[in-house]
């Protein structure tokens, strides 16, 4: 659906995108993560022919991104956090304005989305909350049933409850319609429920590209019971995330699980503790969602900081 090959884009002395290559498979939700300034929005604008790349290439819906035109844009839904809406219009006027641009606009689907998003038809956009405005923008980008949905930081600045409602609605629609979704964010917790695949960009380069299932399978919550009156070592391995101690118990999330995290933990403790033979693994299993979320957030930060220091 989207193929990016060695993409470069520079703004004066700043290289916003530096040799990025990425495949976005059809029919899946790909989360495009990275800190602010990592190159997410620039990449998306190159994909949508809003910026011209300096070199490299990108194809969207099988078309060179530099040749995208009105015909292709009737198959692409795009919502950006910085999208300017005609705030003087009511929701109805806004949709009436958008409708003629899309021959494939589906009035019945529009009505379904209005109900699902609970948008007030007669209210002016300027009088809506930020979350409701984002829903109006999303509706205007989905009512023509696009093949590809591109969302650039759509949840930024939203109240957590509104964000969760937004994500639930988007999840239902994505499963129902079988869309390909490419969504950027700076926060993994915002998109982890949505994503089939996670790609992390930093300083314009790809730092990670992996399926969500694969990532989650690598995380294990490990609990180690230490010998009596033994302090936990301080210099823990970098792949032990969210390490904490409670009495004689050391808990951490292992981010590189390969079926041997428990024995690896024992070996490390064996080299760090004087009464090492008494240390034992009390529990090792799939991380609970809340701890997985924390682990993934810490993992992405660690990954980004390490890639930054190496450039």
C-alpha positions as CSV (number, residue, x, y, z in Angstrom):
1,X,0.0,0.0,0.0
2,X,2.9,2.4,0.9
3,X,6.5,1.7,0.0
4,X,9.2,4.2,1.1
5,X,12.8,3.7,-0.3
6,X,15.8,5.6,0.9
7,X,13.8,8.8,1.3
8,X,15.7,12.1,2.0
9,X,14.3,15.6,2.7
10,X,16.4,18.5,3.9
11,X,15.3,22.0,5.0
12,X,18.4,24.1,4.8
13,X,20.9,22.6,7.3
14,X,18.3,20.3,8.9
15,X,18.0,16.8,7.4
16,X,14.4,16.0,8.4
17,X,14.3,12.6,6.7
18,X,17.5,10.7,6.3
19,X,17.4,7.6,4.1
20,X,14.1,6.3,5.4
21,X,12.9,2.9,4.0
22,X,9.6,1.4,5.2
23,X,6.8,-0.8,4.0
24,X,3.2,-0.2,5.1
25,X,1.2,-3.4,4.4
26,X,-2.3,-3.2,3.0
27,X,-5.2,-3.9,5.4
28,X,-3.1,-3.3,8.6
29,X,-2.7,-0.4,11.0
30,X,0.9,0.8,11.1
31,X,1.9,3.1,14.0
32,X,4.6,5.6,13.0
33,X,6.3,6.6,16.3
34,X,8.9,9.1,17.2
35,X,9.6,12.2,19.4
36,X,8.6,15.6,18.2
37,X,11.0,16.6,15.4
38,X,11.9,13.0,14.4
39,X,10.6,13.5,10.9
40,X,7.1,11.9,11.1
41,X,5.1,14.8,9.6
42,X,7.7,15.5,7.0
43,X,7.6,11.9,5.9
44,X,3.8,12.0,5.7
45,X,3.9,15.2,3.7
46,X,6.3,13.6,1.2
47,X,3.9,10.7,0.9
48,X,1.0,12.9,0.1
49,X,2.9,15.1,-2.4
50,X,2.8,18.1,0.0
51,X,6.6,18.1,0.1
52,X,9.0,17.0,-2.6
53,X,11.7,14.6,-1.4
54,X,15.2,15.5,-2.3
55,X,16.0,11.9,-3.2
56,X,14.7,8.5,-2.8
57,X,11.1,7.5,-3.6
58,X,7.8,6.6,-2.2
59,X,4.8,4.9,-3.8
60,X,1.2,5.3,-2.4
61,X,-1.6,3.1,-3.8
62,X,0.9,2.0,-6.4
63,X,1.6,5.5,-7.6
64,X,4.7,7.6,-7.3
65,X,4.0,10.1,-4.5
66,X,5.2,13.0,-6.6
67,X,2.4,12.2,-9.1
68,X,-0.5,11.9,-6.7
69,X,-3.5,13.9,-8.0
70,X,-7.2,14.3,-7.4
71,X,-8.0,10.8,-8.6
72,X,-5.7,9.2,-5.9
73,X,-6.9,11.6,-3.2
74,X,-10.4,10.3,-3.5
75,X,-9.0,7.1,-2.1
76,X,-6.9,8.7,0.7
77,X,-8.3,10.0,3.9
78,X,-6.0,12.5,5.7
79,X,-6.3,14.1,9.1
80,X,-3.6,16.2,10.7
81,X,-3.5,17.8,14.2
82,X,-2.8,21.1,12.5
83,X,-5.6,20.8,10.0
84,X,-7.4,24.1,9.6
85,X,-11.2,23.9,9.5
86,X,-13.7,26.5,8.4
87,X,-14.7,27.4,12.0
88,X,-17.5,29.7,10.9
89,X,-19.4,26.7,9.3
90,X,-21.7,24.4,11.1
91,X,-21.0,20.6,11.0
92,X,-23.7,20.3,8.3
93,X,-22.3,23.1,6.2
94,X,-18.8,21.7,6.5
95,X,-20.0,18.3,5.2
96,X,-22.1,19.9,2.5
97,X,-19.0,21.7,1.4
98,X,-16.8,18.6,1.3
99,X,-19.2,16.2,-0.3
100,X,-19.0,17.4,-4.0
101,X,-15.2,16.9,-4.0
102,X,-15.6,13.1,-3.7
103,X,-17.7,11.2,-6.3
104,X,-17.6,8.1,-4.0
105,X,-19.0,10.0,-1.0
106,X,-21.4,7.6,0.8
107,X,-24.4,9.5,2.4
108,X,-25.5,6.5,4.4
109,X,-22.0,6.0,5.8
110,X,-21.9,9.8,6.6
111,X,-25.1,9.4,8.6
112,X,-23.6,6.3,10.4
113,X,-20.5,8.3,11.3
114,X,-22.5,11.3,12.5
115,X,-24.3,9.0,14.9
116,X,-21.3,7.1,16.0
117,X,-19.2,10.2,16.6
118,X,-22.3,12.0,18.2
119,X,-21.6,15.1,16.2
120,X,-24.2,17.9,16.5
121,X,-25.3,18.8,13.0
122,X,-26.3,22.4,13.6
123,X,-23.3,23.5,15.8
124,X,-20.6,25.7,14.4
125,X,-17.1,24.1,14.4
126,X,-15.8,27.0,16.4
127,X,-18.1,26.0,19.3
128,X,-17.0,22.4,19.4
129,X,-14.3,21.0,21.7
130,X,-11.0,20.0,20.2
131,X,-12.0,16.4,20.3
132,X,-15.2,17.0,18.5
133,X,-13.5,19.0,15.8
134,X,-11.1,16.1,15.3
135,X,-14.1,13.9,14.9
136,X,-15.6,16.3,12.3
137,X,-12.3,16.3,10.4
138,X,-12.1,12.5,10.6
139,X,-15.7,12.1,9.4
140,X,-15.0,14.3,6.4
141,X,-12.0,12.1,5.5
142,X,-13.8,8.8,6.0
143,X,-17.3,9.3,4.5
144,X,-16.1,8.6,1.0
145,X,-14.7,5.2,2.1
146,X,-11.0,5.7,1.3
147,X,-8.6,2.7,0.8
148,X,-5.9,4.4,2.8
149,X,-6.3,6.5,6.0
150,X,-3.3,8.7,7.0
151,X,-3.5,10.3,10.5
152,X,-0.8,12.7,11.6
153,X,-0.8,13.0,15.4
154,X,-4.6,12.8,15.6
155,X,-4.7,12.4,19.4
156,X,-2.4,15.2,20.3
157,X,-3.9,17.5,23.0
158,X,-7.0,15.3,23.5
159,X,-8.4,14.6,26.9
160,X,-7.6,10.9,27.8
161,X,-11.2,10.0,27.9
162,X,-11.9,11.6,24.6
163,X,-8.8,10.0,23.1
164,X,-9.9,6.5,24.3
165,X,-13.4,7.1,22.8
166,X,-11.8,8.2,19.6
167,X,-9.5,5.2,19.4
168,X,-12.4,2.8,20.2
169,X,-14.5,4.3,17.3
170,X,-11.5,4.2,14.9
171,X,-10.8,0.5,15.9
172,X,-14.4,-0.5,15.1
173,X,-14.4,1.3,11.8
174,X,-11.0,-0.1,10.8
175,X,-12.1,-3.6,11.4
176,X,-15.4,-3.0,9.7
177,X,-14.0,-1.4,6.6
178,X,-10.6,-3.2,6.3
179,X,-8.8,0.0,5.8
180,X,-5.0,0.5,5.6
181,X,-4.2,3.0,8.4
182,X,-0.9,4.9,8.8
183,X,-1.0,6.8,12.1
184,X,1.8,8.9,13.5
185,X,2.3,9.7,17.2
186,X,4.9,10.6,19.8
187,X,3.3,8.4,22.4
188,X,3.2,4.6,22.1
189,X,0.3,4.4,24.6
190,X,-1.9,6.4,22.2
191,X,-1.7,3.9,19.4
192,X,-0.7,0.5,20.8
193,X,-4.3,-0.8,20.9
194,X,-4.7,0.2,17.2
195,X,-1.5,-1.0,15.7
196,X,-0.7,-4.2,14.0
197,X,2.8,-3.0,13.3
198,X,5.0,-0.4,15.0
199,X,7.7,1.6,13.2
200,X,9.9,4.0,15.2
201,X,11.7,6.9,13.5
202,X,14.4,9.1,15.1
203,X,16.3,11.9,13.4
204,X,14.8,11.0,10.1
205,X,15.9,7.3,10.2
206,X,14.1,4.1,11.0
207,X,15.0,2.8,14.4
208,X,12.6,-0.1,14.6
209,X,10.0,-1.9,12.4
210,X,8.2,-4.9,14.0
211,X,4.8,-6.3,14.4
212,X,3.0,-5.6,17.6
213,X,2.6,-9.3,18.4
214,X,6.3,-9.8,18.0
215,X,7.1,-6.9,20.2
216,X,4.7,-8.0,22.9
217,X,6.0,-11.5,22.8
218,X,9.5,-10.2,23.7
219,X,8.3,-8.6,26.9
220,X,8.1,-10.7,30.1
221,X,7.4,-9.7,33.6
222,X,10.1,-11.4,35.8
223,X,10.1,-11.7,39.6
224,X,13.2,-12.7,41.4
225,X,13.3,-13.6,45.1
226,X,16.7,-12.6,46.6
227,X,18.5,-14.3,49.4
228,X,18.0,-13.0,52.9
229,X,19.7,-9.6,53.6
230,X,21.0,-9.3,50.1
231,X,20.7,-6.1,48.2
232,X,19.8,-6.1,44.6
233,X,22.6,-5.1,42.2
234,X,22.5,-1.5,40.9
235,X,23.9,-1.8,37.4
236,X,21.1,-3.9,35.8
237,X,21.2,-4.8,32.1
238,X,19.7,-2.3,29.8
239,X,17.0,-4.7,28.6
240,X,15.6,-5.0,32.2
241,X,13.0,-2.2,32.2
242,X,11.0,-0.8,35.0
243,X,13.1,-2.6,37.6
244,X,11.8,-2.2,41.2
245,X,12.4,-3.9,44.5
246,X,10.0,-4.7,47.3
247,X,11.7,-6.3,50.3
248,X,13.6,-9.4,48.9
249,X,11.8,-9.3,45.6
250,X,13.2,-7.8,42.4
251,X,10.7,-7.2,39.6
252,X,11.5,-6.1,36.1
253,X,10.3,-6.4,32.6
254,X,12.6,-8.2,30.2
255,X,12.5,-6.5,26.8
256,X,14.5,-9.1,24.8
257,X,12.8,-12.3,25.9
258,X,13.7,-15.4,23.9
259,X,12.5,-18.1,26.1
260,X,15.5,-17.9,28.4
261,X,15.0,-14.7,30.3
262,X,14.6,-16.5,33.6
263,X,17.9,-18.3,33.3
264,X,19.6,-15.2,32.0
265,X,18.3,-13.3,35.0
266,X,19.7,-16.0,37.3
267,X,23.1,-15.9,35.5
268,X,23.3,-12.2,35.9
269,X,22.4,-12.3,39.5
270,X,24.9,-15.1,40.0
271,X,27.7,-12.8,38.8
272,X,26.4,-10.0,41.0
273,X,25.5,-11.5,44.3
274,X,27.8,-13.1,46.8
275,X,25.1,-15.6,47.9
276,X,24.1,-16.2,44.4
277,X,23.0,-19.8,44.4
278,X,20.0,-18.9,46.6
279,X,18.5,-16.4,44.2
280,X,15.6,-17.9,42.3
281,X,13.0,-16.9,39.7
282,X,9.7,-16.8,41.4
283,X,7.6,-15.9,38.4
284,X,8.2,-15.2,34.7
285,X,5.3,-14.6,32.3
286,X,3.6,-12.3,29.9
287,X,3.6,-8.8,31.1
288,X,0.2,-7.4,32.0
289,X,-1.1,-4.7,29.7
290,X,-0.4,-1.8,32.1
291,X,3.2,-3.0,32.7
292,X,3.6,-3.8,29.0
293,X,2.5,-0.2,28.2
294,X,5.1,1.1,30.7
295,X,7.7,-1.2,29.3
296,X,7.1,-0.2,25.7
297,X,7.2,3.5,26.6
298,X,10.5,3.0,28.4
299,X,11.8,0.7,25.6
300,X,11.0,3.3,22.9
301,X,12.7,6.0,24.9
302,X,15.8,3.9,25.4
303,X,15.8,3.0,21.8
304,X,15.5,6.6,20.7
305,X,18.2,7.8,23.1
306,X,20.6,5.1,22.1
307,X,20.1,5.9,18.4
308,X,20.5,9.6,19.0
309,X,23.8,9.1,20.8
310,X,25.1,7.0,18.0
311,X,24.5,9.7,15.3
